[in-house]
Amino acid sequence: DVSATPLSISRIGHTFYVNDGSTAGDSYTTAIGDNTNSGTRPDRPMASLAALLNSYGLSSGDVIYVDAGYYPQLRNIALDESIRGVTIQGPLHGEAPAVFDRRNTAAGAAVFEFLTVTKTRS
């Protein structure tokens, strides 16, 4: 069977970018991060993973590229079922790391807080 229209294959999911205040050692982004940026292009990364997660309704197939750098966290980054299938990709092996620092050793303080959903019978 031959079609007169071109075949179009689109990628499922969206791509997002996070970068700290430096471009040293970066492989995903080309500019420093700023939470007023869209985070949807390498030249417009957001500065905070938490801000990006709070700004977009992410879905399965979305990818967040977190570039090399230092990311101090004021509070836990809560991750729940709503981001199932979302990839958070840091720098590759051998590249400068992405370091998330909660800077708090108190009980209950963590960089990532994995929340679970408990279903009840009705």
Secondary structure, DSSP 8 states (H G I E B T S, - for coil): ---SS------SS-EEEE--S--TT-SS-SS---TTS-SSSTTS-BS-HHHHHHHS---TT-EEEE-SEEEE-SS-EEE-GGGTT-EEE---TTS--EEEE----STT--SEEE--------
